[in-house]
């Protein structure tokens, strides 16, 4: 199975945060599963860092590179097909980053690891509990 991580899921996973449910953590840690992180999540993190709403223990580029490597997480680029899908989505959710993750999940036909139940309205499979 292939799993696309929501931004908070990625951050909680790499931090060992207890808010990440066991089922989600196990799915991410299963070696047979392919785990993706969208470039949109990196963009969201960079914005939050610049606004002082997120702090990392390392410089951003080192943190990202290290966590992707040690956790075997692949970056998912933003493709034109993702943006075309985004244009078709109803506004169940107003967060532009989450909407892009939904579009990516739909185009790539992957599951999303997220606590955000609003994503269910888009018909994507969500891993959490």
Chimera marker file (.cmm) of the C-alpha trace (Angstrom):
<marker_set name="trace">
<marker id="1" x="0.000" y="0.000" z="0.000" r="1" g="1" b="0" radius="0.5"/>
<marker id="2" x="1.100" y="3.583" z="-0.616" r="1" g="1" b="0" radius="0.5"/>
<marker id="3" x="0.450" y="6.258" z="2.011" r="1" g="1" b="0" radius="0.5"/>
<marker id="4" x="0.597" y="10.030" z="1.626" r="1" g="1" b="0" radius="0.5"/>
<marker id="5" x="1.368" y="11.755" z="4.927" r="1" g="1" b="0" radius="0.5"/>
<marker id="6" x="-0.435" y="14.887" z="6.007" r="1" g="1" b="0" radius="0.5"/>
<marker id="7" x="1.968" y="17.503" z="7.363" r="1" g="1" b="0" radius="0.5"/>
<marker id="8" x="1.015" y="16.974" z="11.011" r="1" g="1" b="0" radius="0.5"/>
<marker id="9" x="1.313" y="13.209" z="10.551" r="1" g="1" b="0" radius="0.5"/>
<marker id="10" x="4.864" y="13.553" z="9.251" r="1" g="1" b="0" radius="0.5"/>
<marker id="11" x="5.865" y="15.865" z="12.094" r="1" g="1" b="0" radius="0.5"/>
<marker id="12" x="4.258" y="13.685" z="14.758" r="1" g="1" b="0" radius="0.5"/>
<marker id="13" x="5.770" y="10.534" z="13.276" r="1" g="1" b="0" radius="0.5"/>
<marker id="14" x="9.344" y="11.805" z="13.207" r="1" g="1" b="0" radius="0.5"/>
<marker id="15" x="8.966" y="13.302" z="16.701" r="1" g="1" b="0" radius="0.5"/>
<marker id="16" x="7.514" y="10.095" z="18.180" r="1" g="1" b="0" radius="0.5"/>
<marker id="17" x="4.490" y="12.124" z="19.272" r="1" g="1" b="0" radius="0.5"/>
<marker id="18" x="1.850" y="10.109" z="21.135" r="1" g="1" b="0" radius="0.5"/>
<marker id="19" x="-0.953" y="11.948" z="19.296" r="1" g="1" b="0" radius="0.5"/>
<marker id="20" x="-0.181" y="9.732" z="16.296" r="1" g="1" b="0" radius="0.5"/>
<marker id="21" x="-2.382" y="6.643" z="16.677" r="1" g="1" b="0" radius="0.5"/>
<marker id="22" x="-0.749" y="3.220" z="16.766" r="1" g="1" b="0" radius="0.5"/>
<marker id="23" x="-2.535" y="2.138" z="13.550" r="1" g="1" b="0" radius="0.5"/>
<marker id="24" x="-1.149" y="5.092" z="11.602" r="1" g="1" b="0" radius="0.5"/>
<marker id="25" x="2.345" y="4.634" z="13.040" r="1" g="1" b="0" radius="0.5"/>
<marker id="26" x="2.353" y="0.912" z="12.180" r="1" g="1" b="0" radius="0.5"/>
<marker id="27" x="1.212" y="1.603" z="8.614" r="1" g="1" b="0" radius="0.5"/>
<marker id="28" x="4.018" y="4.141" z="8.157" r="1" g="1" b="0" radius="0.5"/>
<marker id="29" x="6.599" y="1.798" z="9.690" r="1" g="1" b="0" radius="0.5"/>
<marker id="30" x="5.596" y="-1.273" z="7.675" r="1" g="1" b="0" radius="0.5"/>
<marker id="31" x="8.531" y="-1.874" z="5.311" r="1" g="1" b="0" radius="0.5"/>
<marker id="32" x="6.276" y="-3.130" z="2.505" r="1" g="1" b="0" radius="0.5"/>
<marker id="33" x="4.374" y="0.168" z="2.441" r="1" g="1" b="0" radius="0.5"/>
<marker id="34" x="5.526" y="3.057" z="0.290" r="1" g="1" b="0" radius="0.5"/>
<marker id="35" x="5.347" y="6.342" z="2.229" r="1" g="1" b="0" radius="0.5"/>
<marker id="36" x="5.113" y="9.716" z="0.503" r="1" g="1" b="0" radius="0.5"/>
<marker id="37" x="5.400" y="13.315" z="1.676" r="1" g="1" b="0" radius="0.5"/>
<marker id="38" x="4.146" y="16.040" z="-0.610" r="1" g="1" b="0" radius="0.5"/>
<marker id="39" x="6.254" y="19.031" z="-1.521" r="1" g="1" b="0" radius="0.5"/>
<marker id="40" x="3.118" y="20.932" z="-0.428" r="1" g="1" b="0" radius="0.5"/>
<marker id="41" x="3.790" y="19.771" z="3.132" r="1" g="1" b="0" radius="0.5"/>
<marker id="42" x="7.318" y="21.140" z="2.951" r="1" g="1" b="0" radius="0.5"/>
<marker id="43" x="5.903" y="24.428" z="1.716" r="1" g="1" b="0" radius="0.5"/>
<marker id="44" x="3.392" y="24.474" z="4.587" r="1" g="1" b="0" radius="0.5"/>
<marker id="45" x="6.157" y="23.765" z="7.100" r="1" g="1" b="0" radius="0.5"/>
<marker id="46" x="8.359" y="26.523" z="5.656" r="1" g="1" b="0" radius="0.5"/>
<marker id="47" x="5.515" y="29.026" z="5.960" r="1" g="1" b="0" radius="0.5"/>
<marker id="48" x="4.819" y="28.009" z="9.559" r="1" g="1" b="0" radius="0.5"/>
<marker id="49" x="8.515" y="28.295" z="10.427" r="1" g="1" b="0" radius="0.5"/>
<marker id="50" x="8.698" y="31.772" z="8.904" r="1" g="1" b="0" radius="0.5"/>
<marker id="51" x="5.627" y="32.810" z="10.925" r="1" g="1" b="0" radius="0.5"/>
<marker id="52" x="7.099" y="31.417" z="14.148" r="1" g="1" b="0" radius="0.5"/>
<marker id="53" x="4.375" y="28.756" z="14.451" r="1" g="1" b="0" radius="0.5"/>
<marker id="54" x="6.742" y="25.800" z="13.963" r="1" g="1" b="0" radius="0.5"/>
<marker id="55" x="10.225" y="25.264" z="15.301" r="1" g="1" b="0" radius="0.5"/>
<marker id="56" x="12.596" y="22.489" z="14.300" r="1" g="1" b="0" radius="0.5"/>
<marker id="57" x="15.644" y="21.225" z="16.177" r="1" g="1" b="0" radius="0.5"/>
<marker id="58" x="17.725" y="21.458" z="12.978" r="1" g="1" b="0" radius="0.5"/>
<marker id="59" x="17.831" y="23.808" z="10.000" r="1" g="1" b="0" radius="0.5"/>
<marker id="60" x="14.887" y="23.094" z="7.690" r="1" g="1" b="0" radius="0.5"/>
<marker id="61" x="16.854" y="21.567" z="4.803" r="1" g="1" b="0" radius="0.5"/>
<marker id="62" x="18.902" y="19.307" z="7.067" r="1" g="1" b="0" radius="0.5"/>
<marker id="63" x="15.820" y="18.237" z="9.036" r="1" g="1" b="0" radius="0.5"/>
<marker id="64" x="13.852" y="17.343" z="5.906" r="1" g="1" b="0" radius="0.5"/>
<marker id="65" x="16.709" y="15.551" z="4.152" r="1" g="1" b="0" radius="0.5"/>
<marker id="66" x="17.596" y="13.562" z="7.288" r="1" g="1" b="0" radius="0.5"/>
<marker id="67" x="14.025" y="12.553" z="8.160" r="1" g="1" b="0" radius="0.5"/>
<marker id="68" x="13.179" y="11.500" z="4.617" r="1" g="1" b="0" radius="0.5"/>
<marker id="69" x="16.303" y="9.369" z="4.442" r="1" g="1" b="0" radius="0.5"/>
<marker id="70" x="16.167" y="7.658" z="7.840" r="1" g="1" b="0" radius="0.5"/>
<marker id="71" x="12.425" y="6.986" z="7.567" r="1" g="1" b="0" radius="0.5"/>
<marker id="72" x="12.464" y="5.897" z="3.911" r="1" g="1" b="0" radius="0.5"/>
<marker id="73" x="9.925" y="8.552" z="2.916" r="1" g="1" b="0" radius="0.5"/>
<marker id="74" x="9.729" y="9.703" z="-0.693" r="1" g="1" b="0" radius="0.5"/>
<marker id="75" x="8.940" y="13.239" z="-1.802" r="1" g="1" b="0" radius="0.5"/>
<marker id="76" x="5.885" y="13.615" z="-4.031" r="1" g="1" b="0" radius="0.5"/>
<marker id="77" x="6.254" y="16.498" z="-6.446" r="1" g="1" b="0" radius="0.5"/>
<marker id="78" x="3.287" y="18.625" z="-7.457" r="1" g="1" b="0" radius="0.5"/>
<marker id="79" x="2.215" y="17.690" z="-10.981" r="1" g="1" b="0" radius="0.5"/>
<marker id="80" x="-0.069" y="19.429" z="-13.448" r="1" g="1" b="0" radius="0.5"/>
<marker id="81" x="-2.479" y="16.497" z="-13.092" r="1" g="1" b="0" radius="0.5"/>
<marker id="82" x="-2.699" y="17.176" z="-9.337" r="1" g="1" b="0" radius="0.5"/>
<marker id="83" x="-3.563" y="20.815" z="-9.967" r="1" g="1" b="0" radius="0.5"/>
<marker id="84" x="-6.160" y="19.860" z="-12.582" r="1" g="1" b="0" radius="0.5"/>
<marker id="85" x="-7.776" y="17.564" z="-10.019" r="1" g="1" b="0" radius="0.5"/>
<marker id="86" x="-7.630" y="20.347" z="-7.423" r="1" g="1" b="0" radius="0.5"/>
<marker id="87" x="-9.697" y="22.556" z="-9.725" r="1" g="1" b="0" radius="0.5"/>
<marker id="88" x="-12.456" y="19.926" z="-9.738" r="1" g="1" b="0" radius="0.5"/>
<marker id="89" x="-12.710" y="19.533" z="-5.961" r="1" g="1" b="0" radius="0.5"/>
<marker id="90" x="-15.720" y="20.890" z="-4.079" r="1" g="1" b="0" radius="0.5"/>
<marker id="91" x="-14.941" y="23.163" z="-1.134" r="1" g="1" b="0" radius="0.5"/>
<marker id="92" x="-15.547" y="20.718" z="1.718" r="1" g="1" b="0" radius="0.5"/>
<marker id="93" x="-12.283" y="22.041" z="3.097" r="1" g="1" b="0" radius="0.5"/>
<marker id="94" x="-10.780" y="25.532" z="2.778" r="1" g="1" b="0" radius="0.5"/>
<marker id="95" x="-7.178" y="24.695" z="3.709" r="1" g="1" b="0" radius="0.5"/>
<marker id="96" x="-5.196" y="24.951" z="0.437" r="1" g="1" b="0" radius="0.5"/>
<marker id="97" x="-2.526" y="22.472" z="1.555" r="1" g="1" b="0" radius="0.5"/>
<marker id="98" x="-5.044" y="19.813" z="2.558" r="1" g="1" b="0" radius="0.5"/>
<marker id="99" x="-6.963" y="20.341" z="-0.695" r="1" g="1" b="0" radius="0.5"/>
<marker id="100" x="-3.768" y="19.753" z="-2.658" r="1" g="1" b="0" radius="0.5"/>
<marker id="101" x="-3.026" y="16.600" z="-0.640" r="1" g="1" b="0" radius="0.5"/>
<marker id="102" x="-6.519" y="15.333" z="-1.460" r="1" g="1" b="0" radius="0.5"/>
<marker id="103" x="-5.976" y="16.043" z="-5.161" r="1" g="1" b="0" radius="0.5"/>
<marker id="104" x="-2.636" y="14.246" z="-5.072" r="1" g="1" b="0" radius="0.5"/>
<marker id="105" x="-4.130" y="11.259" z="-3.256" r="1" g="1" b="0" radius="0.5"/>
<marker id="106" x="-6.959" y="11.005" z="-5.766" r="1" g="1" b="0" radius="0.5"/>
<marker id="107" x="-4.705" y="11.229" z="-8.822" r="1" g="1" b="0" radius="0.5"/>
<marker id="108" x="-2.056" y="8.880" z="-7.410" r="1" g="1" b="0" radius="0.5"/>
<marker id="109" x="-4.722" y="6.545" z="-5.943" r="1" g="1" b="0" radius="0.5"/>
<marker id="110" x="-3.090" y="6.415" z="-2.525" r="1" g="1" b="0" radius="0.5"/>
<marker id="111" x="-4.280" y="6.516" z="1.080" r="1" g="1" b="0" radius="0.5"/>
<marker id="112" x="-3.816" y="9.590" z="3.279" r="1" g="1" b="0" radius="0.5"/>
<marker id="113" x="-2.560" y="9.403" z="6.861" r="1" g="1" b="0" radius="0.5"/>
<marker id="114" x="-4.373" y="12.289" z="8.554" r="1" g="1" b="0" radius="0.5"/>
<marker id="115" x="-6.492" y="13.035" z="11.593" r="1" g="1" b="0" radius="0.5"/>
<marker id="116" x="-8.606" y="15.437" z="9.503" r="1" g="1" b="0" radius="0.5"/>
<marker id="117" x="-12.019" y="13.777" z="9.087" r="1" g="1" b="0" radius="0.5"/>
<marker id="118" x="-13.124" y="16.429" z="6.565" r="1" g="1" b="0" radius="0.5"/>
<marker id="119" x="-10.918" y="14.648" z="4.027" r="1" g="1" b="0" radius="0.5"/>
<marker id="120" x="-13.399" y="11.755" z="4.071" r="1" g="1" b="0" radius="0.5"/>
<marker id="121" x="-15.883" y="13.922" z="2.152" r="1" g="1" b="0" radius="0.5"/>
<marker id="122" x="-13.546" y="13.762" z="-0.859" r="1" g="1" b="0" radius="0.5"/>
<marker id="123" x="-13.683" y="9.990" z="-1.105" r="1" g="1" b="0" radius="0.5"/>
<marker id="124" x="-10.039" y="9.377" z="-0.275" r="1" g="1" b="0" radius="0.5"/>
<marker id="125" x="-9.112" y="6.479" z="1.980" r="1" g="1" b="0" radius="0.5"/>
<marker id="126" x="-7.793" y="7.815" z="5.254" r="1" g="1" b="0" radius="0.5"/>
<marker id="127" x="-5.629" y="5.936" z="7.757" r="1" g="1" b="0" radius="0.5"/>
<marker id="128" x="-5.781" y="7.093" z="11.341" r="1" g="1" b="0" radius="0.5"/>
<marker id="129" x="-7.403" y="5.093" z="14.154" r="1" g="1" b="0" radius="0.5"/>
<link id1="1" id2="2" r="1" g="1" b="0" radius="0.2"/>
<link id1="2" id2="3" r="1" g="1" b="0" radius="0.2"/>
<link id1="3" id2="4" r="1" g="1" b="0" radius="0.2"/>
<link id1="4" id2="5" r="1" g="1" b="0" radius="0.2"/>
<link id1="5" id2="6" r="1" g="1" b="0" radius="0.2"/>
<link id1="6" id2="7" r="1" g="1" b="0" radius="0.2"/>
<link id1="7" id2="8" r="1" g="1" b="0" radius="0.2"/>
<link id1="8" id2="9" r="1" g="1" b="0" radius="0.2"/>
<link id1="9" id2="10" r="1" g="1" b="0" radius="0.2"/>
<link id1="10" id2="11" r="1" g="1" b="0" radius="0.2"/>
<link id1="11" id2="12" r="1" g="1" b="0" radius="0.2"/>
<link id1="12" id2="13" r="1" g="1" b="0" radius="0.2"/>
<link id1="13" id2="14" r="1" g="1" b="0" radius="0.2"/>
<link id1="14" id2="15" r="1" g="1" b="0" radius="0.2"/>
<link id1="15" id2="16" r="1" g="1" b="0" radius="0.2"/>
<link id1="16" id2="17" r="1" g="1" b="0" radius="0.2"/>
<link id1="17" id2="18" r="1" g="1" b="0" radius="0.2"/>
<link id1="18" id2="19" r="1" g="1" b="0" radius="0.2"/>
<link id1="19" id2="20" r="1" g="1" b="0" radius="0.2"/>
<link id1="20" id2="21" r="1" g="1" b="0" radius="0.2"/>
<link id1="21" id2="22" r="1" g="1" b="0" radius="0.2"/>
<link id1="22" id2="23" r="1" g="1" b="0" radius="0.2"/>
<link id1="23" id2="24" r="1" g="1" b="0" radius="0.2"/>
<link id1="24" id2="25" r="1" g="1" b="0" radius="0.2"/>
<link id1="25" id2="26" r="1" g="1" b="0" radius="0.2"/>
<link id1="26" id2="27" r="1" g="1" b="0" radius="0.2"/>
<link id1="27" id2="28" r="1" g="1" b="0" radius="0.2"/>
<link id1="28" id2="29" r="1" g="1" b="0" radius="0.2"/>
<link id1="29" id2="30" r="1" g="1" b="0" radius="0.2"/>
<link id1="30" id2="31" r="1" g="1" b="0" radius="0.2"/>
<link id1="31" id2="32" r="1" g="1" b="0" radius="0.2"/>
<link id1="32" id2="33" r="1" g="1" b="0" radius="0.2"/>
<link id1="33" id2="34" r="1" g="1" b="0" radius="0.2"/>
<link id1="34" id2="35" r="1" g="1" b="0" radius="0.2"/>
<link id1="35" id2="36" r="1" g="1" b="0" radius="0.2"/>
<link id1="36" id2="37" r="1" g="1" b="0" radius="0.2"/>
<link id1="37" id2="38" r="1" g="1" b="0" radius="0.2"/>
<link id1="38" id2="39" r="1" g="1" b="0" radius="0.2"/>
<link id1="39" id2="40" r="1" g="1" b="0" radius="0.2"/>
<link id1="40" id2="41" r="1" g="1" b="0" radius="0.2"/>
<link id1="41" id2="42" r="1" g="1" b="0" radius="0.2"/>
<link id1="42" id2="43" r="1" g="1" b="0" radius="0.2"/>
<link id1="43" id2="44" r="1" g="1" b="0" radius="0.2"/>
<link id1="44" id2="45" r="1" g="1" b="0" radius="0.2"/>
<link id1="45" id2="46" r="1" g="1" b="0" radius="0.2"/>
<link id1="46" id2="47" r="1" g="1" b="0" radius="0.2"/>
<link id1="47" id2="48" r="1" g="1" b="0" radius="0.2"/>
<link id1="48" id2="49" r="1" g="1" b="0" radius="0.2"/>
<link id1="49" id2="50" r="1" g="1" b="0" radius="0.2"/>
<link id1="50" id2="51" r="1" g="1" b="0" radius="0.2"/>
<link id1="51" id2="52" r="1" g="1" b="0" radius="0.2"/>
<link id1="52" id2="53" r="1" g="1" b="0" radius="0.2"/>
<link id1="53" id2="54" r="1" g="1" b="0" radius="0.2"/>
<link id1="54" id2="55" r="1" g="1" b="0" radius="0.2"/>
<link id1="55" id2="56" r="1" g="1" b="0" radius="0.2"/>
<link id1="56" id2="57" r="1" g="1" b="0" radius="0.2"/>
<link id1="57" id2="58" r="1" g="1" b="0" radius="0.2"/>
<link id1="58" id2="59" r="1" g="1" b="0" radius="0.2"/>
<link id1="59" id2="60" r="1" g="1" b="0" radius="0.2"/>
<link id1="60" id2="61" r="1" g="1" b="0" radius="0.2"/>
<link id1="61" id2="62" r="1" g="1" b="0" radius="0.2"/>
<link id1="62" id2="63" r="1" g="1" b="0" radius="0.2"/>
<link id1="63" id2="64" r="1" g="1" b="0" radius="0.2"/>
<link id1="64" id2="65" r="1" g="1" b="0" radius="0.2"/>
<link id1="65" id2="66" r="1" g="1" b="0" radius="0.2"/>
<link id1="66" id2="67" r="1" g="1" b="0" radius="0.2"/>
<link id1="67" id2="68" r="1" g="1" b="0" radius="0.2"/>
<link id1="68" id2="69" r="1" g="1" b="0" radius="0.2"/>
<link id1="69" id2="70" r="1" g="1" b="0" radius="0.2"/>
<link id1="70" id2="71" r="1" g="1" b="0" radius="0.2"/>
<link id1="71" id2="72" r="1" g="1" b="0" radius="0.2"/>
<link id1="72" id2="73" r="1" g="1" b="0" radius="0.2"/>
<link id1="73" id2="74" r="1" g="1" b="0" radius="0.2"/>
<link id1="74" id2="75" r="1" g="1" b="0" radius="0.2"/>
<link id1="75" id2="76" r="1" g="1" b="0" radius="0.2"/>
<link id1="76" id2="77" r="1" g="1" b="0" radius="0.2"/>
<link id1="77" id2="78" r="1" g="1" b="0" radius="0.2"/>
<link id1="78" id2="79" r="1" g="1" b="0" radius="0.2"/>
<link id1="79" id2="80" r="1" g="1" b="0" radius="0.2"/>
<link id1="80" id2="81" r="1" g="1" b="0" radius="0.2"/>
<link id1="81" id2="82" r="1" g="1" b="0" radius="0.2"/>
<link id1="82" id2="83" r="1" g="1" b="0" radius="0.2"/>
<link id1="83" id2="84" r="1" g="1" b="0" radius="0.2"/>
<link id1="84" id2="85" r="1" g="1" b="0" radius="0.2"/>
<link id1="85" id2="86" r="1" g="1" b="0" radius="0.2"/>
<link id1="86" id2="87" r="1" g="1" b="0" radius="0.2"/>
<link id1="87" id2="88" r="1" g="1" b="0" radius="0.2"/>
<link id1="88" id2="89" r="1" g="1" b="0" radius="0.2"/>
<link id1="89" id2="90" r="1" g="1" b="0" radius="0.2"/>
<link id1="90" id2="91" r="1" g="1" b="0" radius="0.2"/>
<link id1="91" id2="92" r="1" g="1" b="0" radius="0.2"/>
<link id1="92" id2="93" r="1" g="1" b="0" radius="0.2"/>
<link id1="93" id2="94" r="1" g="1" b="0" radius="0.2"/>
<link id1="94" id2="95" r="1" g="1" b="0" radius="0.2"/>
<link id1="95" id2="96" r="1" g="1" b="0" radius="0.2"/>
<link id1="96" id2="97" r="1" g="1" b="0" radius="0.2"/>
<link id1="97" id2="98" r="1" g="1" b="0" radius="0.2"/>
<link id1="98" id2="99" r="1" g="1" b="0" radius="0.2"/>
<link id1="99" id2="100" r="1" g="1" b="0" radius="0.2"/>
<link id1="100" id2="101" r="1" g="1" b="0" radius="0.2"/>
<link id1="101" id2="102" r="1" g="1" b="0" radius="0.2"/>
<link id1="102" id2="103" r="1" g="1" b="0" radius="0.2"/>
<link id1="103" id2="104" r="1" g="1" b="0" radius="0.2"/>
<link id1="104" id2="105" r="1" g="1" b="0" radius="0.2"/>
<link id1="105" id2="106" r="1" g="1" b="0" radius="0.2"/>
<link id1="106" id2="107" r="1" g="1" b="0" radius="0.2"/>
<link id1="107" id2="108" r="1" g="1" b="0" radius="0.2"/>
<link id1="108" id2="109" r="1" g="1" b="0" radius="0.2"/>
<link id1="109" id2="110" r="1" g="1" b="0" radius="0.2"/>
<link id1="110" id2="111" r="1" g="1" b="0" radius="0.2"/>
<link id1="111" id2="112" r="1" g="1" b="0" radius="0.2"/>
<link id1="112" id2="113" r="1" g="1" b="0" radius="0.2"/>
<link id1="113" id2="114" r="1" g="1" b="0" radius="0.2"/>
<link id1="114" id2="115" r="1" g="1" b="0" radius="0.2"/>
<link id1="115" id2="116" r="1" g="1" b="0" radius="0.2"/>
<link id1="116" id2="117" r="1" g="1" b="0" radius="0.2"/>
<link id1="117" id2="118" r="1" g="1" b="0" radius="0.2"/>
<link id1="118" id2="119" r="1" g="1" b="0" radius="0.2"/>
<link id1="119" id2="120" r="1" g="1" b="0" radius="0.2"/>
<link id1="120" id2="121" r="1" g="1" b="0" radius="0.2"/>
<link id1="121" id2="122" r="1" g="1" b="0" radius="0.2"/>
<link id1="122" id2="123" r="1" g="1" b="0" radius="0.2"/>
<link id1="123" id2="124" r="1" g="1" b="0" radius="0.2"/>
<link id1="124" id2="125" r="1" g="1" b="0" radius="0.2"/>
<link id1="125" id2="126" r="1" g="1" b="0" radius="0.2"/>
<link id1="126" id2="127" r="1" g="1" b="0" radius="0.2"/>
<link id1="127" id2="128" r="1" g="1" b="0" radius="0.2"/>
<link id1="128" id2="129" r="1" g="1" b="0" radius="0.2"/>
</marker_set>
